[in-house]
Amino acid sequence: MVHYRVVSTYGKPFDFFLMEEPWRVYEVLERALGRHNAELVLRILSEWLGRNGCSTSPEELKRILSDRGYWK
């Protein structure tokens, strides 16, 4: 679903933003899916990371996926 909504909104696949512009991932999710669903995706990602040994809050993920400074 995410792939098709992002392609419909941006004309590029979600993978493009993950690989080429990771600092825009939250913006892309929010615009393509809506704020509630974008935050749900962050919560799911946070829980998955926690189960795999990387404790990161959804708020921290939002900062990381919204700030180009993390990706320089």
C-alpha positions in Angstrom: 0.0 0.0 0.0 2.8 2.4 0.9 4.5 1.9 -2.4 1.4 2.6 -4.5 0.4 5.7 -2.4 3.9 7.2 -2.7 4.1 6.5 -6.4 0.6 8.1 -6.9 1.6 11.2 -4.8 5.3 11.7 -5.9 5.7 9.7 -9.1 8.6 7.9 -7.6 8.7 4.6 -5.6 9.1 4.7 -1.8 12.4 2.9 -2.2 13.8 6.0 -4.0 13.3 8.1 -0.8 14.6 5.4 1.5 17.9 5.1 -0.5 18.4 8.6 -2.0 16.6 11.0 0.3 16.1 9.3 3.7 15.7 12.7 5.5 12.4 13.1 3.6 10.9 9.7 4.5 8.6 11.0 7.3 7.4 13.9 5.0 6.7 11.4 2.2 4.8 9.0 4.5 2.8 11.9 6.0 1.8 13.4 2.7 1.1 10.0 1.0 -0.7 8.3 3.9 -1.8 11.0 6.3 -0.3 12.0 9.7 -2.0 9.2 11.7 -0.8 6.4 9.4 2.7 7.9 9.1 3.0 7.8 12.9 1.6 4.3 12.9 4.4 3.2 10.5 7.0 4.9 12.8 5.5 3.0 15.9 5.6 -0.3 14.0 9.2 0.4 12.9 10.2 1.4 16.5 8.7 -1.9 17.9 10.5 -3.9 15.2 13.8 -2.2 15.9 13.3 -2.8 19.6 12.8 -6.5 19.1 16.0 -6.6 17.1 18.2 -4.9 19.6 17.9 -1.2 18.7 15.8 0.7 21.2 14.5 3.8 19.4 11.3 5.7 20.1 8.9 6.8 17.4 9.7 10.4 18.2 13.5 9.8 17.7 12.7 8.0 14.4 10.6 11.0 13.3 13.6 13.3 14.0 16.0 11.0 12.1 13.7 10.6 9.1 13.0 14.4 8.9 16.4 16.0 9.4 19.0 16.0 6.7 21.7 16.6 9.3 21.5 12.9 10.4 22.4 11.8 6.9 25.5 13.8 6.1 
